[in-house]
């Protein structure tokens, strides 16, 4: 049973990561901001391999920031 919920969470996180990558790619922001967001997504993707629940939390936070127009500073 636990394995089924873990697989379901993987699917949800994978779908959300795909959506997040699309949203970041389509943002009208300076390239430095886009790169910073892409790095965050790479970190979340890496975290998903080791701690799926933490990655889901981070991804939820990032999506909320995108929804509210809060972006990291670009280099």
N, CA and C atoms as an extended XYZ file, in Angstrom:
225
Properties=species:S:1:pos:R:3:atomname:S:1:resname:S:1:resid:I:1 pbc="F F F"
N         0.827       -1.187        0.000 N   UNK     1
C         0.000        0.000        0.000 CA  UNK     1
C         0.874        1.255        0.000 C   UNK     1
N         1.894        1.275        0.849 N   UNK     2
C         2.774        2.442        0.926 CA  UNK     2
C         3.490        2.652       -0.407 C   UNK     2
N         3.880        1.563       -1.045 N   UNK     3
C         4.557        1.648       -2.331 CA  UNK     3
C         3.658        2.296       -3.384 C   UNK     3
N         2.371        1.982       -3.353 N   UNK     4
C         1.421        2.585       -4.290 CA  UNK     4
C         1.339        4.096       -4.091 C   UNK     4
N         1.301        4.534       -2.853 N   UNK     5
C         1.224        5.976       -2.589 CA  UNK     5
C         2.523        6.661       -2.992 C   UNK     5
N         3.650        5.974       -2.821 N   UNK     6
C         4.950        6.516       -3.234 CA  UNK     6
C         4.984        6.681       -4.759 C   UNK     6
N         4.496        5.677       -5.482 N   UNK     7
C         4.449        5.756       -6.942 CA  UNK     7
C         3.515        6.873       -7.403 C   UNK     7
N         2.417        7.023       -6.711 N   UNK     8
C         1.474        8.094       -7.042 CA  UNK     8
C         2.123        9.459       -6.830 C   UNK     8
N         2.851        9.603       -5.717 N   UNK     9
C         3.536       10.862       -5.444 CA  UNK     9
C         4.598       11.142       -6.506 C   UNK     9
N         5.326       10.120       -6.939 N   UNK    10
C         6.291       10.294       -8.032 CA  UNK    10
C         5.594       10.852       -9.270 C   UNK    10
N         4.448       10.302       -9.599 N   UNK    11
C         3.704       10.771      -10.764 CA  UNK    11
C         3.269       12.217      -10.632 C   UNK    11
N         2.786       12.573       -9.456 N   UNK    12
C         2.342       13.948       -9.201 CA  UNK    12
C         3.525       14.911       -9.312 C   UNK    12
N         4.640       14.557       -8.667 N   UNK    13
C         5.819       15.426       -8.701 CA  UNK    13
C         6.349       15.540      -10.123 C   UNK    13
N         6.365       14.449      -10.860 N   UNK    14
C         6.840       14.490      -12.249 CA  UNK    14
C         5.968       15.412      -13.090 C   UNK    14
N         4.662       15.329      -12.938 N   UNK    15
C         3.754       16.202      -13.679 CA  UNK    15
C         3.956       17.660      -13.294 C   UNK    15
N         4.138       17.920      -11.998 N   UNK    16
C         4.344       19.292      -11.540 CA  UNK    16
C         5.684       19.843      -12.035 C   UNK    16
N         6.709       19.006      -12.054 N   UNK    17
C         8.005       19.456      -12.568 CA  UNK    17
C         7.896       19.824      -14.042 C   UNK    17
N         7.180       19.028      -14.789 N   UNK    18
C         6.987       19.316      -16.209 CA  UNK    18
C         6.270       20.655      -16.380 C   UNK    18
N         5.224       20.869      -15.604 N   UNK    19
C         4.487       22.131      -15.664 CA  UNK    19
C         5.385       23.301      -15.256 C   UNK    19
N         6.178       23.118      -14.203 N   UNK    20
C         7.056       24.188      -13.727 CA  UNK    20
C         8.086       24.553      -14.790 C   UNK    20
N         8.680       23.554      -15.441 N   UNK    21
C         9.657       23.825      -16.500 CA  UNK    21
C         9.001       24.610      -17.642 C   UNK    21
N         7.792       24.260      -18.002 N   UNK    22
C         7.080       24.967      -19.064 CA  UNK    22
C         6.815       26.408      -18.659 C   UNK    22
N         6.370       26.608      -17.434 N   UNK    23
C         6.070       27.961      -16.960 CA  UNK    23
C         7.322       28.817      -16.919 C   UNK    23
N         8.424       28.254      -16.442 N   UNK    24
C         9.680       29.017      -16.375 CA  UNK    24
C        10.141       29.382      -17.781 C   UNK    24
N        10.051       28.445      -18.692 N   UNK    25
C        10.476       28.692      -20.069 CA  UNK    25
C         9.662       29.815      -20.709 C   UNK    25
N         8.380       29.933      -20.362 N   UNK    26
C         7.493       30.908      -20.979 CA  UNK    26
C         7.487       32.268      -20.281 C   UNK    26
N         8.138       32.384      -19.131 N   UNK    27
C         8.152       33.657      -18.408 CA  UNK    27
C         8.852       34.743      -19.208 C   UNK    27
N         8.326       35.939      -19.112 N   UNK    28
C         8.945       37.114      -19.722 CA  UNK    28
C         9.781       37.809      -18.647 C   UNK    28
N        10.942       37.243      -18.372 N   UNK    29
C        11.840       37.758      -17.342 CA  UNK    29
C        13.259       37.800      -17.912 C   UNK    29
N        14.146       38.574      -17.280 N   UNK    30
C        15.539       38.577      -17.745 CA  UNK    30
C        16.146       37.172      -17.702 C   UNK    30
N        17.105       36.931      -18.567 N   UNK    31
C        17.716       35.602      -18.673 CA  UNK    31
C        18.314       35.135      -17.347 C   UNK    31
N        18.897       36.048      -16.568 N   UNK    32
C        19.471       35.680      -15.272 CA  UNK    32
C        18.427       35.115      -14.313 C   UNK    32
N        17.237       35.685      -14.338 N   UNK    33
C        16.142       35.199      -13.489 CA  UNK    33
C        15.717       33.812      -13.960 C   UNK    33
N        15.593       33.653      -15.284 N   UNK    34
C        15.208       32.348      -15.833 CA  UNK    34
C        16.242       31.282      -15.456 C   UNK    34
N        17.517       31.639      -15.519 N   UNK    35
C        18.568       30.683      -15.156 CA  UNK    35
C        18.488       30.313      -13.676 C   UNK    35
N        18.222       31.296      -12.819 N   UNK    36
C        18.097       31.028      -11.384 CA  UNK    36
C        16.924       30.086      -11.119 C   UNK    36
N        15.815       30.312      -11.799 N   UNK    37
C        14.654       29.423      -11.642 CA  UNK    37
C        14.952       28.023      -12.170 C   UNK    37
N        15.673       27.951      -13.274 N   UNK    38
C        16.047       26.642      -13.829 CA  UNK    38
C        16.950       25.877      -12.865 C   UNK    38
N        17.871       26.589      -12.218 N   UNK    39
C        18.738       25.936      -11.226 CA  UNK    39
C        17.912       25.397      -10.066 C   UNK    39
N        16.920       26.177       -9.621 N   UNK    40
C        16.044       25.701       -8.538 CA  UNK    40
C        15.327       24.415       -8.964 C   UNK    40
N        14.855       24.390      -10.200 N   UNK    41
C        14.174       23.190      -10.683 CA  UNK    41
C        15.120       21.996      -10.753 C   UNK    41
N        16.366       22.229      -11.139 N   UNK    42
C        17.349       21.143      -11.162 CA  UNK    42
C        17.616       20.610       -9.757 C   UNK    42
N        17.692       21.502       -8.784 N   UNK    43
C        17.904       21.080       -7.394 CA  UNK    43
C        16.713       20.260       -6.909 C   UNK    43
N        15.510       20.711       -7.234 N   UNK    44
C        14.307       19.974       -6.829 CA  UNK    44
C        14.272       18.598       -7.493 C   UNK    44
N        14.634       18.545       -8.764 N   UNK    45
C        14.667       17.272       -9.479 CA  UNK    45
C        15.665       16.318       -8.825 C   UNK    45
N        16.837       16.821       -8.471 N   UNK    46
C        17.838       16.003       -7.786 CA  UNK    46
C        17.353       15.541       -6.426 C   UNK    46
N        16.683       16.434       -5.706 N   UNK    47
C        16.167       16.078       -4.379 CA  UNK    47
C        15.119       14.975       -4.475 C   UNK    47
N        14.365       14.960       -5.566 N   UNK    48
C        13.308       13.950       -5.720 CA  UNK    48
C        13.872       12.537       -5.747 C   UNK    48
N        15.121       12.400       -6.145 N   UNK    49
C        15.741       11.077       -6.195 CA  UNK    49
C        16.055       10.536       -4.805 C   UNK    49
N        16.163       11.437       -3.821 N   UNK    50
C        16.581       11.035       -2.479 CA  UNK    50
C        15.499       11.248       -1.419 C   UNK    50
N        14.700       12.291       -1.595 N   UNK    51
C        13.669       12.613       -0.611 CA  UNK    51
C        12.477       13.208       -1.345 C   UNK    51
N        11.599       12.358       -1.787 N   UNK    52
C        10.482       12.764       -2.620 CA  UNK    52
C         9.559       13.749       -1.905 C   UNK    52
N         9.297       13.515       -0.645 N   UNK    53
C         8.400       14.402        0.102 CA  UNK    53
C         8.988       15.808        0.193 C   UNK    53
N        10.288       15.919        0.455 N   UNK    54
C        10.948       17.226        0.517 CA  UNK    54
C        10.902       17.901       -0.850 C   UNK    54
N        11.137       17.146       -1.907 N   UNK    55
C        11.091       17.708       -3.252 CA  UNK    55
C         9.689       18.237       -3.566 C   UNK    55
N         8.668       17.507       -3.168 N   UNK    56
C         7.293       17.945       -3.395 CA  UNK    56
C         7.013       19.248       -2.655 C   UNK    56
N         7.501       19.353       -1.431 N   UNK    57
C         7.330       20.577       -0.651 CA  UNK    57
C         8.036       21.749       -1.314 C   UNK    57
N         9.280       21.534       -1.738 N   UNK    58
C        10.040       22.591       -2.417 CA  UNK    58
C         9.349       23.025       -3.703 C   UNK    58
N         8.849       22.053       -4.444 N   UNK    59
C         8.193       22.355       -5.709 CA  UNK    59
C         6.903       23.136       -5.474 C   UNK    59
N         6.136       22.760       -4.462 N   UNK    60
C         4.923       23.509       -4.115 CA  UNK    60
C         5.265       24.961       -3.792 C   UNK    60
N         6.338       25.155       -3.027 N   UNK    61
C         6.777       26.506       -2.661 CA  UNK    61
C         7.174       27.308       -3.904 C   UNK    61
N         7.915       26.671       -4.814 N   UNK    62
C         8.346       27.351       -6.038 CA  UNK    62
C         7.140       27.726       -6.894 C   UNK    62
N         6.189       26.813       -7.032 N   UNK    63
C         5.001       27.099       -7.838 CA  UNK    63
C         4.197       28.250       -7.219 C   UNK    63
N         4.110       28.284       -5.905 N   UNK    64
C         3.409       29.382       -5.237 CA  UNK    64
C         4.129       30.697       -5.506 C   UNK    64
N         5.451       30.689       -5.437 N   UNK    65
C         6.219       31.901       -5.741 CA  UNK    65
C         5.966       32.352       -7.173 C   UNK    65
N         5.939       31.415       -8.126 N   UNK    66
C         5.652       31.762       -9.517 CA  UNK    66
C         4.248       32.353       -9.643 C   UNK    66
N         3.277       31.747       -8.971 N   UNK    67
C         1.899       32.239       -9.014 CA  UNK    67
C         1.806       33.672       -8.489 C   UNK    67
N         2.599       33.976       -7.473 N   UNK    68
C         2.538       35.289       -6.825 CA  UNK    68
C         3.540       36.280       -7.414 C   UNK    68
N         4.273       35.852       -8.452 N   UNK    69
C         5.205       36.761       -9.115 CA  UNK    69
C         6.481       37.047       -8.336 C   UNK    69
N         6.826       36.149       -7.429 N   UNK    70
C         8.079       36.314       -6.666 CA  UNK    70
C         9.170       35.502       -7.367 C   UNK    70
N        10.155       36.211       -7.881 N   UNK    71
C        11.230       35.571       -8.622 CA  UNK    71
C        12.559       35.853       -7.945 C   UNK    71
N        13.519       34.932       -8.064 N   UNK    72
C        14.857       35.170       -7.492 CA  UNK    72
C        15.573       36.262       -8.284 C   UNK    72
N        16.568       36.837       -7.668 N   UNK    73
C        17.389       37.823       -8.350 CA  UNK    73
C        18.249       37.118       -9.383 C   UNK    73
N        18.364       37.698      -10.560 N   UNK    74
C        19.238       37.143      -11.591 CA  UNK    74
C        20.663       37.563      -11.373 C   UNK    74
N        21.603       36.778      -11.897 N   UNK    75
C        23.021       37.102      -11.752 CA  UNK    75
C        23.419       38.191      -12.718 C   UNK    75
